[in-house]
């Protein structure tokens, strides 16, 4: 089958469905956000700036057919700072054992980009406030960053890595924004509170006494302003909530937010709302698609950051493709208490927001313009009112749960899910 399929998702959750999506068509595009400021990505953003590429690296790694490259890009350095720095030195020098699974000519090609990012980190080390912390750093993130810095384009860097790692040329990995700058999101809660930063919304950092502040885009108020005033580099202002290190966080945090999320929006370094326009490639693949899937994962911090971009709503509304919301099996910190109907309304409001023109007016559309099918799991945690949703014109499709994983885990039965998706594509 050669139907054009577009999957809008974050990184981790949808990785389990990649093979299934690839079985549906040889032409598939994965559209991913670039706003996740958690984990080792936070250090790259702090020191070098640029877009967050953790979700993109995660998807590329999942797609790689070659075990040597897969091992390399999924490798993380030690949690111990000195061991991590020593390990990174061995990798850059080409003597680390991780290179054993890579052909020599490919090894030197990859090393050139790692050396490039290493040189950029050395330049930043002249300022104590921007010394890079190597612990838990992802080699894949470093490679993708080195390639982006070298070629000057995130889109081009991704394409370079896809070809380098021999991923099927029919598969596209498309960032929702093609940029060399950092983009952050905020969440406004129903009680009026605002949480700034994707990691702070979905999986806050581990609270310890250490806060890494100061960067290419921030001022280190806590480590002493005098240190910065003595530096030659002029370091611009950054929103205080983004100064807290997100290097160490826990995805196990399940405590609900104090209040439900009202909406998600992009901000500049001062915390002011901005309205960036989507990557032209993203709009192109959406416009040419036969099937659009809003996939499983974090609705608020993975799916919505793509949908609110200018141009996305109009493009999806004008597309004659089938549009499927693949509902999660569980609620999370961001969606606690929400029903399937609430999920649909949040997607609808996000796309309506993206449709607001420069004159402040929004193009009118109905739910069926942006969603034709809801796929949901039998006996999931999320309440599904089939009658209410069907009244919107959305067809509800029940998928069995994978019972082999036990009662506590809610995963789709992949055979049943594939059967229903094949039926929809055909």
C-alpha positions in Angstrom: 0.0 0.0 0.0 1.3 3.5 -0.9 -1.2 5.6 1.0 0.3 8.7 2.5 0.0 8.4 6.3 0.9 11.2 8.8 1.4 10.4 12.5 1.4 13.3 14.9 3.0 12.2 18.2 5.7 12.6 20.8 8.6 10.3 21.2 8.3 7.5 23.7 4.7 6.2 23.6 4.3 5.9 19.8 7.6 4.2 19.4 5.7 1.0 20.3 3.5 1.4 17.3 6.1 2.4 14.7 6.3 -1.1 13.1 2.5 -1.2 12.9 2.3 2.1 11.1 5.1 1.0 8.7 3.1 -2.1 7.9 0.2 0.1 6.7 2.1 2.0 4.0 5.6 2.5 2.6 5.0 6.3 2.7 4.7 7.5 6.2 5.6 10.8 7.9 6.1 11.2 11.6 5.5 14.8 12.7 7.1 15.5 16.1 7.3 18.5 18.5 10.5 20.4 19.4 9.5 21.8 22.8 10.6 19.0 25.3 13.1 20.7 27.5 13.7 17.7 29.9 16.5 15.3 30.4 19.8 15.6 28.6 18.2 17.9 26.0 17.9 20.5 28.7 21.7 20.8 28.8 22.0 21.2 25.1 19.4 23.9 25.2 21.1 25.6 28.1 24.6 25.7 26.6 24.1 25.6 22.8 20.5 26.7 22.4 18.6 25.4 19.4 15.4 23.3 19.2 14.7 20.4 21.5 15.5 17.2 19.6 14.9 14.4 22.1 11.6 13.2 20.6 13.1 13.3 17.1 16.2 11.4 18.1 13.9 8.8 19.9 11.9 8.2 16.8 14.9 8.0 14.5 16.5 5.5 16.8 13.4 3.3 16.8 13.4 3.4 13.0 17.0 2.4 12.5 17.4 -1.1 11.0 21.2 -1.4 11.7 21.9 -2.6 15.3 25.3 -0.8 15.4 23.8 2.6 14.7 20.8 1.9 16.9 23.1 1.1 19.8 25.2 4.2 19.2 22.3 6.6 19.0 20.5 5.1 22.0 23.6 5.2 24.2 23.6 7.4 27.3 26.7 8.4 29.2 27.2 7.6 32.9 25.3 9.3 35.7 28.6 10.0 37.4 29.9 13.4 36.1 33.6 12.5 35.8 32.9 9.0 34.3 30.5 10.6 31.8 33.1 13.2 30.7 35.8 10.5 30.4 33.4 8.3 28.4 32.6 11.2 26.0 36.3 11.8 25.4 36.7 8.1 24.4 33.7 8.4 22.0 35.0 11.6 20.4 38.5 10.1 20.1 37.0 7.0 18.5 38.4 4.5 21.0 35.2 3.7 22.9 33.9 0.1 22.5 30.6 1.4 21.2 32.2 2.0 17.8 32.8 -1.7 17.4 29.5 -2.2 15.7 30.0 0.6 13.2 31.8 0.3 9.8 35.0 2.3 9.7 33.9 4.7 7.0 30.6 5.3 8.8 32.4 5.7 12.1 34.5 8.6 10.8 31.5 10.3 9.2 29.6 10.2 12.5 32.7 11.3 14.5 33.1 14.4 12.4 29.7 15.7 13.7 30.5 14.7 17.3 33.8 16.5 17.1 32.0 19.5 15.7 29.6 19.7 18.7 32.5 19.0 21.0 34.3 22.0 19.7 31.2 24.2 20.2 31.0 23.0 23.8 34.7 23.9 24.4 34.0 27.4 23.1 31.2 27.8 25.6 33.3 26.5 28.5 35.2 29.8 28.5 32.2 31.0 30.5 31.8 29.1 33.8 28.0 29.6 33.6 27.9 27.5 30.4 30.0 24.5 31.3 28.3 21.5 29.8 27.2 18.7 32.1 27.9 15.4 30.4 26.2 13.0 32.8 23.3 11.1 31.2 23.9 12.8 27.8 22.5 11.0 24.8 25.0 10.3 22.1 22.1 10.5 19.6 21.2 14.0 20.8 24.8 15.1 20.5 25.0 13.7 16.9 21.8 15.4 15.8 22.9 18.7 17.4 26.3 18.5 15.7 24.7 17.8 12.3 22.3 20.7 12.8 25.1 23.1 13.8 27.1 22.0 10.8 24.5 22.2 8.1 22.5 25.0 9.7 19.1 23.4 9.3 17.2 21.0 11.6 15.2 19.5 8.6 18.5 18.9 6.7 20.2 17.4 9.8 17.4 15.0 10.3 17.4 14.0 6.6 21.2 13.5 6.8 20.9 11.2 9.9 18.0 9.2 8.2 20.2 8.5 5.1 23.3 7.9 7.2 21.5 5.2 9.3 19.9 3.6 6.2 16.3 4.2 7.3 13.7 3.4 4.6 13.6 6.4 2.2 9.8 6.3 2.2 9.8 7.2 5.9 10.0 10.9 6.8 10.7 12.4 10.3 9.4 15.9 10.2 9.9 18.5 13.0 6.8 20.7 13.5 9.1 23.7 13.3 12.2 23.9 11.2 14.3 26.2 13.3 17.7 26.8 14.9 16.1 28.5 17.9 14.6 27.2 21.1 10.8 27.2 21.5 9.1 26.7 24.9 5.5 26.1 25.8 3.4 27.1 28.8 0.1 25.7 30.2 -2.6 27.9 31.6 -4.7 26.0 34.1 -8.4 26.5 34.8 -7.5 28.1 38.2 -5.4 30.8 36.4 -2.0 29.4 37.2 0.6 29.2 34.4 3.2 26.4 34.3 6.2 27.2 32.0 8.2 24.6 30.2 7.1 21.2 28.8 9.1 19.1 31.3 7.7 21.2 34.2 4.2 20.5 33.0 4.5 16.7 32.3 7.3 15.4 34.5 8.9 17.9 36.8 12.6 17.7 37.8 13.7 15.8 40.9 13.9 18.3 43.7 17.4 18.5 44.9 19.6 21.4 46.2 21.2 21.8 42.8 19.9 24.2 40.1 21.8 24.7 36.9 21.3 28.3 35.9 23.0 30.4 33.3 23.1 29.7 29.6 23.4 31.1 26.2 19.8 32.3 26.7 19.6 33.0 30.5 21.1 34.9 33.4 22.5 32.9 36.3 21.2 34.9 39.2 21.8 32.1 41.8 25.5 31.5 41.2 26.4 35.1 41.4 25.9 37.9 39.0 29.5 39.0 39.4 30.7 35.9 37.6 28.7 36.8 34.5 29.5 40.5 34.6 33.2 39.5 34.3 32.5 37.6 31.1 32.9 39.0 27.6 29.8 37.2 26.4 26.5 39.1 26.7 23.9 36.7 28.0 20.3 37.6 27.3 17.4 37.3 29.7 15.4 34.1 30.1 12.2 33.4 31.9 13.0 32.4 35.5 11.0 29.2 35.4 13.2 28.0 32.6 16.4 28.5 34.6 15.8 25.4 36.8 17.7 22.3 35.6 15.5 19.6 34.0 18.4 17.2 33.5 17.1 14.9 36.2 13.4 14.3 36.1 11.0 11.4 36.7 8.4 10.2 34.2 6.9 8.3 37.1 5.4 11.5 38.5 1.6 10.8 38.4 0.3 13.4 40.8 -2.4 15.4 39.0 -2.0 19.0 38.3 -3.6 21.4 40.8 -6.2 22.3 38.2 -7.0 21.0 34.7 -5.2 22.5 31.7 -7.2 25.2 29.9 -4.8 25.6 27.0 -1.3 25.2 25.8 0.6 28.1 24.1 4.1 29.0 22.9 6.1 31.7 24.7 9.2 33.8 24.1 12.1 34.2 26.6 10.0 36.8 28.6 7.0 34.4 29.0 4.9 36.3 26.4 2.6 34.4 24.2 3.8 34.0 20.6 2.2 32.3 17.5 4.9 30.5 15.4 3.9 29.1 12.0 4.4 25.4 11.3 7.2 24.0 9.2 6.3 24.2 5.5 7.2 20.5 5.2 4.7 19.6 8.0 1.9 21.5 6.1 2.9 19.7 2.9 2.7 16.2 4.3 -0.5 16.9 6.0 -2.0 18.4 2.9 -1.0 15.3 0.8 -2.1 12.7 3.4 -4.7 10.0 3.0 -4.8 9.3 6.8 -3.9 11.5 9.7 -3.4 9.9 13.1 -3.3 11.8 16.4 -1.3 9.1 18.1 -1.1 7.9 21.7 1.2 9.7 24.2 1.0 13.0 26.0 -1.9 14.9 24.6 -1.1 18.3 26.1 2.7 18.3 25.7 3.2 16.2 22.5 0.2 16.4 20.3 -1.2 19.9 21.2 2.2 21.8 20.6 2.0 20.6 17.0 -1.7 21.4 16.5 -1.6 25.0 17.8 1.0 26.1 15.2 -0.2 28.5 12.6 -1.4 26.8 9.4 -2.0 23.4 11.0 -5.7 23.8 11.6 -6.4 25.2 8.1 -4.4 22.4 6.4 -6.1 19.6 8.4 -9.5 21.1 7.8 -9.0 21.4 4.1 -7.6 17.8 3.8 -10.0 15.2 2.6 -8.1 12.5 4.5 -9.5 10.3 7.3 -8.5 11.6 10.7 -8.1 9.3 13.7 -7.6 10.1 17.3 -5.9 7.1 18.9 -7.0 7.4 22.5 -4.6 6.5 25.3 -5.4 3.6 27.6 -4.5 5.5 30.7 -4.9 9.0 32.1 -1.8 10.9 33.0 -0.8 13.9 35.1 -1.8 16.3 32.3 -5.2 14.7 31.5 -6.4 13.5 34.9 -10.2 13.4 35.0 -10.7 13.9 31.3 -13.1 11.8 29.2 -12.7 10.9 25.5 -15.1 13.7 24.7 -12.8 16.1 26.5 -9.8 14.9 24.5 -11.8 15.6 21.3 -12.7 19.1 22.5 -9.1 19.8 23.4 -7.9 18.8 19.9 -10.8 20.9 18.4 -9.9 24.0 20.4 -6.1 23.6 19.6 -6.8 23.5 15.9 -9.3 26.4 16.1 -6.6 28.4 18.0 -4.1 27.7 15.1 -6.7 29.0 12.7 -6.8 32.5 14.1 -5.7 34.9 11.5 -3.7 38.1 11.8 -6.9 40.1 12.2 -7.9 38.0 15.2 -10.7 36.2 13.4 -10.9 32.4 13.2 -12.1 30.3 10.3 -15.2 28.3 11.1 -15.1 24.5 11.0 -16.9 21.6 12.7 -15.5 18.6 14.6 -15.7 16.3 11.6 -13.4 18.6 9.6 -10.6 17.6 12.0 -11.7 14.2 13.2 -13.5 11.4 11.5 -12.8 8.4 13.8 -12.1 7.7 17.5 -10.2 4.5 18.2 -10.4 3.6 21.9 -9.5 0.7 24.1 -12.0 -1.6 25.7 -12.1 -1.2 29.5 -9.7 1.7 29.5 -9.3 4.3 32.3 -10.7 7.0 30.0 -14.5 7.2 29.9 -15.9 6.9 26.3 -19.5 8.1 25.8 -20.1 6.6 22.3 -23.5 8.1 21.9 -22.3 11.6 22.7 -19.3 11.4 20.4 -21.3 9.8 17.6 -23.6 12.7 17.8 -20.7 14.9 16.7 -20.4 12.8 13.5 -17.3 10.9 14.7 -17.3 7.2 14.3 -16.2 5.3 17.4 -14.1 2.1 17.0 -13.5 -0.2 19.9 -10.1 -2.0 20.0 -9.4 -4.9 22.4 -6.7 -4.6 25.1 -3.6 -6.7 25.1 -4.5 -9.0 28.1 -1.1 -10.8 28.0 0.5 -7.8 29.8 -1.6 -8.1 33.0 -4.5 -6.1 34.4 -2.4 -3.1 35.4 -1.1 -2.2 31.9 -3.3 -0.8 29.3 -1.9 -1.4 25.8 -3.8 -2.0 22.5 -4.0 -5.4 21.0 -1.7 -4.7 18.0 -3.3 -7.3 15.8 -6.8 -5.8 16.4 -5.5 -2.3 16.0 -3.7 -3.1 12.7 -6.8 -4.8 11.3 -9.0 -1.8 12.0 -6.4 0.7 10.6 -6.0 -1.5 7.4 -9.7 -1.4 7.0 -9.7 2.3 7.3 -6.9 2.9 4.9 -8.5 0.6 2.3 
